[in-house]
Amino acid sequence: MKLHSLLDEDLVLPRLEARDRDGILREMSAVLEARNRAVFGGLMGRLQKREELGTTAIGQGVAIPHCRTKGLKSPALLLGLSKEGVHFEAMDGKLSHVFFLLVSPEDNPGAGLRLLAAIAALTRESRTLATKLLKAATAADVLKTLRAEEEKGRG
């Protein structure tokens, strides 16, 4: 499954304002909660609990905060960008600039695992993914760039 197919312009935040991990999680989870409070209510707490288990930053400027929730039929994805970067405790010691927030159905964890794997693979294949996404000025440009990167290596 292509990541860009799960996103629309309302699910892309080209200029995150937060400057720390909890701020990023709060800012991004608020977007999903506003869409459906019944499903995404309490998302911030679930994301923080997941981060306590270990960082979701995978390096190369990318982090994938994620969790599962009840009442969701298919995974929800949100993409946020921080030009300044945020310390997310990445293994490579670098700041994270690109955040793929992934919420998976509690009763179908496999769907979320496939998306986590797809994001990790894209990050490995496109070592300049973060740089390219950060150059995009608008949500539409971000989606266009993401689509191009996905199609480049997997045609």
VMD Tcl script that builds the backbone (N, CA, C; Angstrom):
set m [mol new atoms 465]
animate dup $m
set s [atomselect $m all]
$s set {name element resname resid chain x y z} {
  {N N MET 1 A 0.835 -1.185 0.000}
  {CA C MET 1 A 0.000 0.000 0.000}
  {C C MET 1 A 0.879 1.248 0.000}
  {N N LYS 2 A 0.531 2.185 -0.840}
  {CA C LYS 2 A 1.267 3.432 -0.936}
  {C C LYS 2 A 0.830 4.386 0.183}
  {N N LEU 3 A 1.791 4.970 0.847}
  {CA C LEU 3 A 1.491 5.874 1.952}
  {C C LEU 3 A 0.685 7.078 1.489}
  {N N HIS 4 A 1.055 7.620 0.341}
  {CA C HIS 4 A 0.363 8.825 -0.131}
  {C C HIS 4 A -1.126 8.573 -0.366}
  {N N SER 5 A -1.503 7.316 -0.605}
  {CA C SER 5 A -2.914 7.014 -0.847}
  {C C SER 5 A -3.753 7.102 0.434}
  {N N LEU 6 A -3.097 7.093 1.591}
  {CA C LEU 6 A -3.807 7.202 2.867}
  {C C LEU 6 A -3.926 8.651 3.341}
  {N N LEU 7 A -3.296 9.543 2.620}
  {CA C LEU 7 A -3.243 10.943 3.043}
  {C C LEU 7 A -4.018 11.849 2.095}
  {N N ASP 8 A -4.535 12.921 2.651}
  {CA C ASP 8 A -5.041 14.015 1.832}
  {C C ASP 8 A -4.441 15.287 2.434}
  {N N GLU 9 A -4.700 16.425 1.841}
  {CA C GLU 9 A -4.066 17.656 2.305}
  {C C GLU 9 A -4.410 17.977 3.757}
  {N N ASP 10 A -5.581 17.565 4.224}
  {CA C ASP 10 A -5.957 17.813 5.618}
  {C C ASP 10 A -5.180 16.937 6.602}
  {N N LEU 11 A -4.520 15.911 6.102}
  {CA C LEU 11 A -3.744 15.006 6.940}
  {C C LEU 11 A -2.242 15.242 6.802}
  {N N VAL 12 A -1.881 16.375 6.241}
  {CA C VAL 12 A -0.476 16.768 6.106}
  {C C VAL 12 A -0.297 18.111 6.801}
  {N N LEU 13 A 0.632 18.144 7.733}
  {CA C LEU 13 A 0.936 19.364 8.480}
  {C C LEU 13 A 2.343 19.816 8.084}
  {N N PRO 14 A 2.453 20.719 7.094}
  {CA C PRO 14 A 3.776 21.075 6.579}
  {C C PRO 14 A 4.615 21.932 7.518}
  {N N ARG 15 A 4.002 22.484 8.553}
  {CA C ARG 15 A 4.746 23.342 9.479}
  {C C ARG 15 A 4.301 23.097 10.919}
  {N N LEU 16 A 4.821 22.044 11.512}
  {CA C LEU 16 A 4.531 21.802 12.925}
  {C C LEU 16 A 5.181 22.901 13.759}
  {N N GLU 17 A 4.484 23.345 14.774}
  {CA C GLU 17 A 4.993 24.429 15.613}
  {C C GLU 17 A 5.711 23.921 16.861}
  {N N ALA 18 A 5.395 22.736 17.319}
  {CA C ALA 18 A 5.954 22.198 18.560}
  {C C ALA 18 A 7.471 22.058 18.459}
  {N N ARG 19 A 8.129 22.151 19.624}
  {CA C ARG 19 A 9.588 22.071 19.661}
  {C C ARG 19 A 10.111 20.945 20.539}
  {N N ASP 20 A 9.187 20.074 21.026}
  {CA C ASP 20 A 9.620 18.911 21.789}
  {C C ASP 20 A 8.707 17.727 21.457}
  {N N ARG 21 A 9.107 16.558 21.910}
  {CA C ARG 21 A 8.384 15.338 21.547}
  {C C ARG 21 A 6.921 15.387 21.968}
  {N N ASP 22 A 6.642 15.735 23.213}
  {CA C ASP 22 A 5.249 15.768 23.661}
  {C C ASP 22 A 4.446 16.804 22.874}
  {N N GLY 23 A 5.078 17.921 22.548}
  {CA C GLY 23 A 4.393 18.946 21.756}
  {C C GLY 23 A 4.014 18.435 20.379}
  {N N ILE 24 A 4.924 17.714 19.755}
  {CA C ILE 24 A 4.647 17.123 18.435}
  {C C ILE 24 A 3.480 16.147 18.543}
  {N N LEU 25 A 3.541 15.272 19.535}
  {CA C LEU 25 A 2.469 14.286 19.715}
  {C C LEU 25 A 1.134 14.974 19.984}
  {N N ARG 26 A 1.156 16.014 20.799}
  {CA C ARG 26 A -0.070 16.758 21.135}
  {C C ARG 26 A -0.640 17.447 19.898}
  {N N GLU 27 A 0.227 18.132 19.157}
  {CA C GLU 27 A -0.214 18.871 17.968}
  {C C GLU 27 A -0.808 17.933 16.916}
  {N N MET 28 A -0.151 16.811 16.698}
  {CA C MET 28 A -0.629 15.881 15.675}
  {C C MET 28 A -1.872 15.123 16.135}
  {N N SER 29 A -1.902 14.675 17.375}
  {CA C SER 29 A -3.064 13.914 17.840}
  {C C SER 29 A -4.309 14.795 17.869}
  {N N ALA 30 A -4.143 16.085 18.106}
  {CA C ALA 30 A -5.294 17.002 18.113}
  {C C ALA 30 A -5.995 17.032 16.762}
  {N N VAL 31 A -5.234 16.888 15.685}
  {CA C VAL 31 A -5.829 16.889 14.344}
  {C C VAL 31 A -6.747 15.678 14.166}
  {N N LEU 32 A -6.269 14.514 14.575}
  {CA C LEU 32 A -7.103 13.308 14.446}
  {C C LEU 32 A -8.278 13.345 15.421}
  {N N GLU 33 A -8.053 13.825 16.635}
  {CA C GLU 33 A -9.144 13.915 17.599}
  {C C GLU 33 A -10.246 14.835 17.097}
  {N N ALA 34 A -9.873 15.905 16.423}
  {CA C ALA 34 A -10.871 16.828 15.877}
  {C C ALA 34 A -11.709 16.163 14.793}
  {N N ARG 35 A -11.140 15.200 14.103}
  {CA C ARG 35 A -11.865 14.478 13.053}
  {C C ARG 35 A -12.876 13.500 13.627}
  {N N ASN 36 A -12.488 12.828 14.724}
  {CA C ASN 36 A -13.377 11.817 15.297}
  {C C ASN 36 A -12.994 11.578 16.759}
  {N N ARG 37 A -13.572 12.366 17.642}
  {CA C ARG 37 A -13.235 12.279 19.066}
  {C C ARG 37 A -13.586 10.903 19.644}
  {N N ALA 38 A -14.643 10.284 19.164}
  {CA C ALA 38 A -15.052 8.980 19.693}
  {C C ALA 38 A -13.963 7.929 19.478}
  {N N VAL 39 A -13.315 7.971 18.329}
  {CA C VAL 39 A -12.270 6.989 18.013}
  {C C VAL 39 A -10.902 7.445 18.512}
  {N N PHE 40 A -10.593 8.724 18.321}
  {CA C PHE 40 A -9.241 9.203 18.604}
  {C C PHE 40 A -9.092 9.915 19.945}
  {N N GLY 41 A -10.162 9.981 20.730}
  {CA C GLY 41 A -10.057 10.586 22.057}
  {C C GLY 41 A -9.031 9.837 22.900}
  {N N GLY 42 A -8.188 10.560 23.612}
  {CA C GLY 42 A -7.162 9.921 24.433}
  {C C GLY 42 A -5.948 9.470 23.654}
  {N N LEU 43 A -5.852 9.859 22.406}
  {CA C LEU 43 A -4.741 9.432 21.546}
  {C C LEU 43 A -3.392 9.858 22.112}
  {N N MET 44 A -3.313 11.068 22.626}
  {CA C MET 44 A -2.058 11.577 23.165}
  {C C MET 44 A -1.489 10.637 24.229}
  {N N GLY 45 A -2.330 10.188 25.137}
  {CA C GLY 45 A -1.879 9.282 26.189}
  {C C GLY 45 A -1.364 7.958 25.645}
  {N N ARG 46 A -2.044 7.421 24.646}
  {CA C ARG 46 A -1.595 6.155 24.042}
  {C C ARG 46 A -0.255 6.330 23.331}
  {N N LEU 47 A -0.089 7.462 22.668}
  {CA C LEU 47 A 1.181 7.720 21.981}
  {C C LEU 47 A 2.330 7.885 22.984}
  {N N GLN 48 A 2.063 8.576 24.085}
  {CA C GLN 48 A 3.097 8.752 25.110}
  {C C GLN 48 A 3.487 7.415 25.732}
  {N N LYS 49 A 2.491 6.555 25.985}
  {CA C LYS 49 A 2.795 5.233 26.551}
  {C C LYS 49 A 3.675 4.435 25.595}
  {N N ARG 50 A 3.391 4.538 24.291}
  {CA C ARG 50 A 4.211 3.819 23.315}
  {C C ARG 50 A 5.637 4.350 23.314}
  {N N GLU 51 A 5.809 5.666 23.411}
  {CA C GLU 51 A 7.149 6.256 23.436}
  {C C GLU 51 A 7.931 5.831 24.678}
  {N N GLU 52 A 7.228 5.581 25.780}
  {CA C GLU 52 A 7.893 5.132 27.000}
  {C C GLU 52 A 8.537 3.762 26.816}
  {N N LEU 53 A 7.999 2.960 25.905}
  {CA C LEU 53 A 8.566 1.634 25.624}
  {C C LEU 53 A 9.867 1.735 24.839}
  {N N GLY 54 A 10.059 2.833 24.155}
  {CA C GLY 54 A 11.241 3.051 23.319}
  {C C GLY 54 A 10.899 4.036 22.232}
  {N N THR 55 A 11.881 4.758 21.790}
  {CA C THR 55 A 11.638 5.791 20.795}
  {C C THR 55 A 11.075 5.214 19.494}
  {N N THR 56 A 10.244 6.001 18.851}
  {CA C THR 56 A 9.717 5.617 17.536}
  {C C THR 56 A 10.465 6.343 16.426}
  {N N ALA 57 A 11.537 7.060 16.789}
  {CA C ALA 57 A 12.381 7.703 15.781}
  {C C ALA 57 A 13.255 6.628 15.147}
  {N N ILE 58 A 13.229 6.546 13.829}
  {CA C ILE 58 A 13.977 5.487 13.144}
  {C C ILE 58 A 15.259 6.001 12.507}
  {N N GLY 59 A 15.556 7.278 12.693}
  {CA C GLY 59 A 16.773 7.855 12.141}
  {C C GLY 59 A 16.527 8.509 10.796}
  {N N GLN 60 A 17.578 9.118 10.254}
  {CA C GLN 60 A 17.510 9.831 8.989}
  {C C GLN 60 A 16.441 10.925 9.004}
  {N N GLY 61 A 16.178 11.470 10.214}
  {CA C GLY 61 A 15.230 12.561 10.334}
  {C C GLY 61 A 13.778 12.145 10.398}
  {N N VAL 62 A 13.500 10.841 10.524}
  {CA C VAL 62 A 12.126 10.330 10.473}
  {C C VAL 62 A 11.744 9.660 11.798}
  {N N ALA 63 A 10.522 9.934 12.230}
  {CA C ALA 63 A 9.951 9.248 13.400}
  {C C ALA 63 A 8.558 8.756 13.017}
  {N N ILE 64 A 8.169 7.640 13.631}
  {CA C ILE 64 A 6.857 7.046 13.351}
  {C C ILE 64 A 6.116 6.811 14.664}
  {N N PRO 65 A 5.657 7.883 15.302}
  {CA C PRO 65 A 4.858 7.649 16.503}
  {C C PRO 65 A 3.616 6.840 16.130}
  {N N HIS 66 A 3.317 5.822 16.921}
  {CA C HIS 66 A 2.206 4.955 16.559}
  {C C HIS 66 A 1.590 4.297 17.790}
  {N N CYS 67 A 0.348 3.870 17.609}
  {CA C CYS 67 A -0.375 3.136 18.643}
  {C C CYS 67 A -1.573 2.461 17.981}
  {N N ARG 68 A -2.324 1.715 18.794}
  {CA C ARG 68 A -3.551 1.073 18.318}
  {C C ARG 68 A -4.727 1.625 19.097}
  {N N THR 69 A -5.895 1.535 18.489}
  {CA C THR 69 A -7.103 2.003 19.166}
  {C C THR 69 A -8.310 1.170 18.739}
  {N N LYS 70 A -9.299 1.133 19.602}
  {CA C LYS 70 A -10.556 0.438 19.299}
  {C C LYS 70 A -11.420 1.315 18.405}
  {N N GLY 71 A -12.292 0.676 17.651}
  {CA C GLY 71 A -13.276 1.400 16.858}
  {C C GLY 71 A -12.793 1.889 15.511}
  {N N LEU 72 A -11.579 1.567 15.168}
  {CA C LEU 72 A -11.010 1.989 13.890}
  {C C LEU 72 A -11.092 0.815 12.924}
  {N N LYS 73 A -11.571 1.071 11.719}
  {CA C LYS 73 A -11.723 -0.005 10.736}
  {C C LYS 73 A -10.450 -0.219 9.912}
  {N N SER 74 A -9.727 0.876 9.630}
  {CA C SER 74 A -8.476 0.789 8.877}
  {C C SER 74 A -7.494 1.792 9.456}
  {N N PRO 75 A -6.212 1.618 9.184}
  {CA C PRO 75 A -5.210 2.515 9.769}
  {C C PRO 75 A -5.437 3.977 9.367}
  {N N ALA 76 A -5.081 4.851 10.285}
  {CA C ALA 76 A -5.123 6.291 10.031}
  {C C ALA 76 A -3.685 6.802 10.033}
  {N N LEU 77 A -3.354 7.647 9.071}
  {CA C LEU 77 A -2.005 8.167 8.936}
  {C C LEU 77 A -2.061 9.682 8.856}
  {N N LEU 78 A -1.121 10.316 9.527}
  {CA C LEU 78 A -0.981 11.765 9.518}
  {C C LEU 78 A 0.491 12.056 9.329}
  {N N LEU 79 A 0.832 13.007 8.473}
  {CA C LEU 79 A 2.219 13.353 8.197}
  {C C LEU 79 A 2.469 14.791 8.620}
  {N N GLY 80 A 3.471 14.986 9.477}
  {CA C GLY 80 A 3.822 16.322 9.932}
  {C C GLY 80 A 5.305 16.585 9.719}
  {N N LEU 81 A 5.629 17.849 9.466}
  {CA C LEU 81 A 7.015 18.248 9.202}
  {C C LEU 81 A 7.444 19.356 10.156}
  {N N SER 82 A 8.675 19.276 10.607}
  {CA C SER 82 A 9.276 20.305 11.454}
  {C C SER 82 A 10.610 20.708 10.841}
  {N N LYS 83 A 10.664 21.898 10.276}
  {CA C LYS 83 A 11.911 22.362 9.645}
  {C C LYS 83 A 13.041 22.457 10.669}
  {N N GLU 84 A 12.716 22.901 11.884}
  {CA C GLU 84 A 13.737 23.055 12.923}
  {C C GLU 84 A 14.195 21.710 13.479}
  {N N GLY 85 A 13.311 20.750 13.477}
  {CA C GLY 85 A 13.626 19.439 14.024}
  {C C GLY 85 A 13.360 19.361 15.509}
  {N N VAL 86 A 13.141 18.141 15.979}
  {CA C VAL 86 A 12.803 17.877 17.373}
  {C C VAL 86 A 13.631 16.689 17.852}
  {N N HIS 87 A 14.125 16.789 19.077}
  {CA C HIS 87 A 14.845 15.663 19.665}
  {C C HIS 87 A 13.834 14.576 20.017}
  {N N PHE 88 A 13.934 13.443 19.327}
  {CA C PHE 88 A 12.997 12.335 19.504}
  {C C PHE 88 A 13.741 11.066 19.923}
  {N N GLU 89 A 14.987 11.267 20.383}
  {CA C GLU 89 A 15.834 10.163 20.843}
  {C C GLU 89 A 16.134 9.140 19.757}
  {N N ALA 90 A 16.392 9.618 18.543}
  {CA C ALA 90 A 16.716 8.720 17.432}
  {C C ALA 90 A 18.049 8.023 17.692}
  {N N MET 91 A 18.160 6.801 17.212}
  {CA C MET 91 A 19.385 6.014 17.387}
  {C C MET 91 A 20.602 6.684 16.761}
  {N N ASP 92 A 20.391 7.422 15.671}
  {CA C ASP 92 A 21.524 8.085 15.023}
  {C C ASP 92 A 21.868 9.427 15.682}
  {N N GLY 93 A 21.107 9.797 16.727}
  {CA C GLY 93 A 21.388 11.012 17.469}
  {C C GLY 93 A 20.941 12.299 16.791}
  {N N LYS 94 A 20.344 12.182 15.617}
  {CA C LYS 94 A 19.926 13.364 14.870}
  {C C LYS 94 A 18.506 13.776 15.242}
  {N N LEU 95 A 18.189 15.019 14.946}
  {CA C LEU 95 A 16.835 15.515 15.169}
  {C C LEU 95 A 15.875 14.864 14.182}
  {N N SER 96 A 14.629 14.738 14.592}
  {CA C SER 96 A 13.585 14.235 13.692}
  {C C SER 96 A 12.853 15.425 13.085}
  {N N HIS 97 A 12.613 15.351 11.785}
  {CA C HIS 97 A 11.944 16.421 11.046}
  {C C HIS 97 A 10.642 15.946 10.409}
  {N N VAL 98 A 10.533 14.657 10.146}
  {CA C VAL 98 A 9.379 14.079 9.464}
  {C C VAL 98 A 8.708 13.098 10.417}
  {N N PHE 99 A 7.400 13.297 10.628}
  {CA C PHE 99 A 6.652 12.487 11.580}
  {C C PHE 99 A 5.463 11.848 10.877}
  {N N PHE 100 A 5.486 10.525 10.790}
  {CA C PHE 100 A 4.355 9.762 10.278}
  {C C PHE 100 A 3.612 9.230 11.501}
  {N N LEU 101 A 2.520 9.865 11.887}
  {CA C LEU 101 A 1.740 9.392 13.022}
  {C C LEU 101 A 0.766 8.338 12.502}
  {N N LEU 102 A 0.878 7.141 13.043}
  {CA C LEU 102 A 0.093 6.009 12.574}
  {C C LEU 102 A -0.762 5.452 13.711}
  {N N VAL 103 A -2.055 5.355 13.456}
  {CA C VAL 103 A -2.971 4.739 14.416}
  {C C VAL 103 A -3.606 3.536 13.722}
  {N N SER 104 A -3.436 2.376 14.338}
  {CA C SER 104 A -3.915 1.124 13.744}
  {C C SER 104 A -5.125 0.601 14.513}
  {N N PRO 105 A -5.965 -0.181 13.824}
  {CA C PRO 105 A -7.083 -0.821 14.523}
  {C C PRO 105 A -6.559 -1.828 15.545}
  {N N GLU 106 A -7.101 -1.785 16.727}
  {CA C GLU 106 A -6.655 -2.703 17.778}
  {C C GLU 106 A -6.866 -4.161 17.377}
  {N N ASP 107 A -7.940 -4.439 16.634}
  {CA C ASP 107 A -8.240 -5.819 16.270}
  {C C ASP 107 A -7.604 -6.250 14.943}
  {N N ASN 108 A -6.759 -5.384 14.354}
  {CA C ASN 108 A -6.060 -5.740 13.127}
  {C C ASN 108 A -4.657 -5.129 13.145}
  {N N PRO 109 A -3.794 -5.573 14.070}
  {CA C PRO 109 A -2.465 -4.982 14.183}
  {C C PRO 109 A -1.599 -5.212 12.941}
  {N N GLY 110 A -1.914 -6.233 12.170}
  {CA C GLY 110 A -1.126 -6.514 10.967}
  {C C GLY 110 A -1.145 -5.368 9.970}
  {N N ALA 111 A -2.281 -4.691 9.869}
  {CA C ALA 111 A -2.377 -3.557 8.940}
  {C C ALA 111 A -1.393 -2.466 9.329}
  {N N GLY 112 A -1.307 -2.196 10.610}
  {CA C GLY 112 A -0.369 -1.185 11.086}
  {C C GLY 112 A 1.073 -1.615 10.901}
  {N N LEU 113 A 1.349 -2.883 11.152}
  {CA C LEU 113 A 2.719 -3.386 10.978}
  {C C LEU 113 A 3.177 -3.272 9.531}
  {N N ARG 114 A 2.268 -3.524 8.593}
  {CA C ARG 114 A 2.625 -3.390 7.173}
  {C C ARG 114 A 2.968 -1.942 6.832}
  {N N LEU 115 A 2.224 -0.998 7.403}
  {CA C LEU 115 A 2.511 0.416 7.146}
  {C C LEU 115 A 3.812 0.857 7.813}
  {N N LEU 116 A 4.061 0.370 9.024}
  {CA C LEU 116 A 5.344 0.673 9.674}
  {C C LEU 116 A 6.497 0.183 8.808}
  {N N ALA 117 A 6.359 -1.015 8.284}
  {CA C ALA 117 A 7.397 -1.576 7.423}
  {C C ALA 117 A 7.555 -0.752 6.140}
  {N N ALA 118 A 6.439 -0.296 5.578}
  {CA C ALA 118 A 6.501 0.506 4.350}
  {C C ALA 118 A 7.208 1.836 4.590}
  {N N ILE 119 A 6.936 2.465 5.730}
  {CA C ILE 119 A 7.589 3.742 6.053}
  {C C ILE 119 A 9.085 3.519 6.266}
  {N N ALA 120 A 9.427 2.474 7.000}
  {CA C ALA 120 A 10.841 2.171 7.245}
  {C C ALA 120 A 11.566 1.867 5.935}
  {N N ALA 121 A 10.932 1.107 5.062}
  {CA C ALA 121 A 11.547 0.779 3.773}
  {C C ALA 121 A 11.745 2.025 2.925}
  {N N LEU 122 A 10.754 2.886 2.885}
  {CA C LEU 122 A 10.873 4.122 2.113}
  {C C LEU 122 A 12.007 4.988 2.656}
  {N N THR 123 A 12.131 5.042 3.967}
  {CA C THR 123 A 13.199 5.825 4.588}
  {C C THR 123 A 14.563 5.248 4.222}
  {N N ARG 124 A 14.682 3.937 4.210}
  {CA C ARG 124 A 15.948 3.289 3.816}
  {C C ARG 124 A 16.263 3.525 2.346}
  {N N GLU 125 A 15.256 3.370 1.495}
  {CA C GLU 125 A 15.461 3.486 0.047}
  {C C GLU 125 A 15.731 4.917 -0.385}
  {N N SER 126 A 15.089 5.865 0.252}
  {CA C SER 126 A 15.233 7.268 -0.103}
  {C C SER 126 A 15.913 7.994 1.048}
  {N N ARG 127 A 17.216 7.938 1.069}
  {CA C ARG 127 A 17.971 8.520 2.186}
  {C C ARG 127 A 17.802 10.033 2.276}
  {N N THR 128 A 17.267 10.641 1.247}
  {CA C THR 128 A 17.041 12.093 1.256}
  {C C THR 128 A 15.558 12.430 1.415}
  {N N LEU 129 A 14.760 11.475 1.853}
  {CA C LEU 129 A 13.322 11.683 1.996}
  {C C LEU 129 A 13.009 12.913 2.850}
  {N N ALA 130 A 13.610 12.998 4.035}
  {CA C ALA 130 A 13.318 14.122 4.930}
  {C C ALA 130 A 13.664 15.448 4.260}
  {N N THR 131 A 14.830 15.526 3.649}
  {CA C THR 131 A 15.262 16.762 2.987}
  {C C THR 131 A 14.286 17.168 1.894}
  {N N LYS 132 A 13.871 16.212 1.095}
  {CA C LYS 132 A 12.950 16.510 -0.007}
  {C C LYS 132 A 11.582 16.948 0.511}
  {N N LEU 133 A 11.068 16.270 1.525}
  {CA C LEU 133 A 9.762 16.645 2.063}
  {C C LEU 133 A 9.804 18.034 2.699}
  {N N LEU 134 A 10.909 18.359 3.366}
  {CA C LEU 134 A 11.020 19.661 4.027}
  {C C LEU 134 A 11.091 20.823 3.038}
  {N N LYS 135 A 11.473 20.546 1.807}
  {CA C LYS 135 A 11.525 21.598 0.782}
  {C C LYS 135 A 10.140 21.939 0.248}
  {N N ALA 136 A 9.186 21.078 0.471}
  {CA C ALA 136 A 7.817 21.297 -0.022}
  {C C ALA 136 A 7.156 22.420 0.771}
  {N N ALA 137 A 6.555 23.360 0.061}
  {CA C ALA 137 A 5.977 24.546 0.709}
  {C C ALA 137 A 4.554 24.334 1.223}
  {N N THR 138 A 3.795 23.483 0.560}
  {CA C THR 138 A 2.395 23.297 0.915}
  {C C THR 138 A 2.100 21.809 1.132}
  {N N ALA 139 A 0.934 21.541 1.706}
  {CA C ALA 139 A 0.516 20.151 1.895}
  {C C ALA 139 A 0.434 19.427 0.553}
  {N N ALA 140 A -0.052 20.111 -0.466}
  {CA C ALA 140 A -0.136 19.497 -1.803}
  {C C ALA 140 A 1.253 19.153 -2.320}
  {N N ASP 141 A 2.218 20.037 -2.093}
  {CA C ASP 141 A 3.589 19.778 -2.526}
  {C C ASP 141 A 4.201 18.598 -1.761}
  {N N VAL 142 A 3.884 18.513 -0.476}
  {CA C VAL 142 A 4.377 17.396 0.332}
  {C C VAL 142 A 3.851 16.078 -0.232}
  {N N LEU 143 A 2.566 16.031 -0.533}
  {CA C LEU 143 A 1.973 14.813 -1.094}
  {C C LEU 143 A 2.589 14.456 -2.435}
  {N N LYS 144 A 2.806 15.451 -3.263}
  {CA C LYS 144 A 3.418 15.228 -4.573}
  {C C LYS 144 A 4.837 14.663 -4.416}
  {N N THR 145 A 5.589 15.210 -3.488}
  {CA C THR 145 A 6.955 14.740 -3.234}
  {C C THR 145 A 6.947 13.316 -2.688}
  {N N LEU 146 A 6.056 13.045 -1.734}
  {CA C LEU 146 A 5.962 11.704 -1.166}
  {C C LEU 146 A 5.609 10.690 -2.242}
  {N N ARG 147 A 4.654 11.036 -3.068}
  {CA C ARG 147 A 4.248 10.133 -4.145}
  {C C ARG 147 A 5.417 9.848 -5.087}
  {N N ALA 148 A 6.152 10.879 -5.459}
  {CA C ALA 148 A 7.306 10.713 -6.356}
  {C C ALA 148 A 8.364 9.807 -5.726}
  {N N GLU 149 A 8.612 9.981 -4.441}
  {CA C GLU 149 A 9.607 9.145 -3.761}
  {C C GLU 149 A 9.147 7.689 -3.676}
  {N N GLU 150 A 7.865 7.483 -3.429}
  {CA C GLU 150 A 7.344 6.114 -3.365}
  {C C GLU 150 A 7.413 5.436 -4.730}
  {N N GLU 151 A 7.110 6.177 -5.777}
  {CA C GLU 151 A 7.086 5.583 -7.111}
  {C C GLU 151 A 8.479 5.409 -7.690}
  {N N LYS 152 A 9.422 6.200 -7.240}
  {CA C LYS 152 A 10.795 6.136 -7.756}
  {C C LYS 152 A 11.439 4.787 -7.509}
  {N N GLY 153 A 11.329 4.293 -6.277}
  {CA C GLY 153 A 12.016 3.062 -5.936}
  {C C GLY 153 A 11.195 1.813 -6.101}
  {N N ARG 154 A 9.906 1.952 -6.363}
  {CA C ARG 154 A 9.053 0.762 -6.348}
  {C C ARG 154 A 8.215 0.607 -7.605}
  {N N GLY 155 A 8.455 1.463 -8.570}
  {CA C GLY 155 A 7.703 1.498 -9.809}
  {C C GLY 155 A 6.922 0.355 -10.129}
}
mol reanalyze $m
mol bondsrecalc $m
mol representation Tube
mol addrep $m
